[in-house]
């Protein structure tokens, strides 16, 4: 029973991740910014896959969605030519 709740929770995160605010997207992109963070996340993903395959695939989809999101933060700079 608890597995189904965890599956549902991860699916809801995957579904609502594109609709989050830019502030939260920047926070998520900081998780995958450096090489060490990516390595630790992939090791954690490998551990999840070894424990529960279905949950591992869902977390892998979540990881790649976080990696592929483009954060368009201009940090207060304005384009000179516009």
C-alpha positions, 0 to 999 in steps of 0.5 A: 500500500505504501508503495502505491502512495509513493508512486502517486506522489512521484507521478504528481511531482512529475505532472506539476513540475512544469507548472512550478514558479521560476524561483522553485525551478532555479532551486531544482536546477541548483541540485543538478548544477555541479558534477558532484551533485549529478554523480550523487543523484545518479548514485541515489537513482541507482540505489532506488532502481536496485530496490524498486524498479518501478519507482526507479524508472519514475525517479529517473523520469523526474531527474531527466525532466529537472535536467532538461528544464531551461531556466531563463533568469536574466538576473536583472540585466537588460539587453543593450541593443533592444 
